[in-house]
Amino acid sequence: PSLKSEMEQRIRIMKEESLKRVDMLVMNANGPKITYQTFVDMLNNKETDIKIENVYDINPGEKDFRMIISKIVENNPDIVIAEMQTPEMDVFIRQLRDKSNIKLSGLMPFLVDKNLAEGAWFVDGANPSDFYFNSFKRLTGRDTTNYSEYFYTALQIIINTYENSEKPSPQTFIDLSNNIDTVLGKVSFDKDGILNSDATVKRIKNGQVVLDK
């Protein structure tokens, strides 16, 4: 999905759970920074009382989060959103849990030890179809698709375009791919050419990622 649709889901859950005061950790890497900026832009364009009170910049390879955690504990926000990758995410949450059980969200798909964030929720892309999931498991023996469904969807779009256009171009990719059925369900392109699919909300329960009902 586009980050906008994911951030819409994030804001929806935060409103439903009355999570208004936010502290954030943002890793100095493209993915976390883009996710953070999209979230900020969405908040600025919506009527909401959600406020980001503190933002902590994190460098790749950082291992000691004790000073940041002390500031978080002192501020006591409603939720901490960690836009981080692994192994930094695991290290941070492990150190945080020594001091506080504050609510967590963020880039949880990157978390290796899901037990560290029991009860946390996060936004994620659309789930692949049962057919794709079962086929992937049969061929690889794995219970997780490792987001391969996005590569497969891109392949479906490329094949569809070349099968239905004599002279493929960026515009024909958009024109021929709106609302086609893929392993992620129906997808579409917005006016900026960004591919959209459904965003989902997931939670960590008993150390496993489950779809939020």
C-alpha angles and dihedrals in degrees: 000000000000115000088243092064091047092050091048088058091047092052091046093055092045091054092047091051095040093240101162107149115064136185116191138197115202123189119220094247133104099252098049093042094050091047091050094048092048090052091050092048091050092051091050091052097047134068102245139132092221109125129190101218102178134016121194119197113222125199122213109262095028112148108169114071098158096112092049091046092052089055091048092050090049093050092043098200122190091249142001116222113199115198093189142125131225140310089021092055093056093046093049096048092045090054092042093053090057087065109024146013092212116156116270139204137153136093093354095156085075092056111109099193103046090183088074091068102040109171095016119135129207141172120251142165127281118292115250118248119273089247092056094043094049092045092050091049092048093050099041105023090231128129092209126062094208089224091294087138089077092058089046091050090051088052090050090053093048093049092046092051096048092045093053104035132060093201110029116204135164089268094051089052087057096041095048098040103052111119096354119151115253137162085273092053121249115350133190142182124239125220090276093055094253115147115238131198133158118295119217137201117228134184135202111240124171089349092304131107112240132179113257113245 
